[in-house]
Amino acid sequence: MCSFRKPIIFGFLLVCALAPAASAKTSINKINADPGRYYNKKVTIEGRVTDSYGVLGEGAYELDDGTGRLWVIAERAVPARGSYVEAKGHVITGFVYRGRNLAAALRETGRKGKDKH
């Protein structure tokens, strides 16, 4: 019976240790500083919506987390300006001109509304 408990306890501790890493947020500044590092990687960002455009249930919105701004491409209705949201998705990059990234964005796979900070 004791040998049965060890794997269960170990599994529980492993899940508890990895849970914070799964929900870790990436700063927009880090993404904008090195978009190639985050290209096609799933990240979570959180911030205030500073701009949004939507048509027929799709659109884009810009998030500001205090370290920078990043556009989020959504395949559903976009949040209103001033909303505070957490967005998950994959980083995509666009044009690079003279070493400057002109179009990093997040292709949204999930979103949660957050309380105002």
C-alpha positions in Angstrom: 0.0 0.0 0.0 2.8 2.4 0.8 4.4 1.8 -2.7 1.1 2.9 -4.3 1.1 6.3 -2.5 4.5 7.4 -3.6 3.6 7.7 -7.3 0.4 9.5 -6.5 2.1 12.0 -4.2 4.9 12.5 -6.7 2.4 13.1 -9.5 0.5 15.6 -7.4 3.7 17.5 -6.5 4.7 17.6 -10.2 1.4 19.0 -11.2 1.6 21.7 -8.5 5.1 22.6 -9.5 4.2 23.0 -13.2 0.9 24.8 -12.8 2.5 28.3 -12.3 4.6 27.9 -15.4 1.6 27.1 -17.5 -0.1 30.3 -16.5 3.0 32.5 -16.6 2.4 35.8 -18.5 4.9 37.2 -21.0 5.5 40.9 -21.1 4.7 42.7 -24.4 8.1 44.4 -24.2 9.8 41.0 -24.4 7.8 40.0 -27.4 8.4 43.3 -29.2 12.1 43.2 -28.4 12.7 39.8 -29.9 9.6 38.6 -31.9 11.6 35.9 -33.6 12.2 34.2 -30.3 8.4 34.0 -29.7 7.4 33.3 -33.3 4.7 30.7 -33.4 5.0 30.0 -29.7 2.0 30.1 -27.4 2.1 33.0 -24.9 -0.3 34.7 -22.5 -0.4 38.5 -22.3 -2.6 40.7 -20.1 -3.5 44.3 -20.4 -5.9 47.1 -21.2 -7.5 47.4 -24.6 -6.4 50.7 -26.1 -7.9 50.2 -29.6 -10.2 47.7 -31.2 -11.8 47.1 -34.6 -14.4 44.5 -35.4 -16.6 43.5 -38.3 -19.0 40.6 -38.4 -17.7 38.9 -35.2 -14.0 39.1 -36.1 -11.4 41.8 -35.7 -8.3 43.0 -33.9 -7.5 44.9 -30.7 -4.4 46.4 -29.2 -3.3 45.5 -25.7 -1.1 47.6 -23.5 0.4 45.9 -20.4 2.4 48.9 -19.3 5.6 47.7 -21.0 4.4 48.0 -24.6 1.6 47.5 -27.0 0.7 44.5 -29.2 -2.1 43.8 -31.7 -4.2 40.8 -31.1 -6.0 39.2 -34.0 -9.4 37.6 -33.0 -11.7 35.3 -34.8 -14.6 36.4 -32.6 -16.0 39.6 -31.3 -13.4 42.0 -29.9 -13.4 43.5 -26.5 -14.3 47.2 -26.0 -11.7 49.9 -25.5 -10.8 50.2 -21.8 -11.5 46.6 -21.1 -8.8 44.6 -19.2 -8.3 41.2 -20.7 -5.9 38.2 -20.7 -5.2 36.9 -24.2 -3.6 33.6 -25.1 -2.3 32.8 -28.6 0.6 32.3 -31.0 2.9 35.1 -31.9 3.1 36.0 -35.5 5.5 38.4 -37.2 5.2 40.4 -40.3 7.4 42.9 -42.0 10.9 43.7 -40.8 12.5 46.8 -42.2 16.1 47.7 -41.4 16.1 45.5 -38.3 12.9 47.0 -36.9 9.9 44.8 -36.4 6.9 46.6 -37.8 4.2 44.0 -37.3 4.3 41.5 -34.4 0.9 40.4 -33.3 -0.8 37.6 -31.4 -3.2 35.3 -33.1 -5.7 34.7 -30.3 -6.7 31.2 -29.2 -8.4 32.2 -26.0 -9.4 35.2 -23.9 -10.6 36.0 -20.4 -12.0 39.2 -19.1 -10.2 40.5 -16.0 -11.2 42.8 -13.2 -9.9 46.3 -13.4 -6.4 46.8 -12.0 
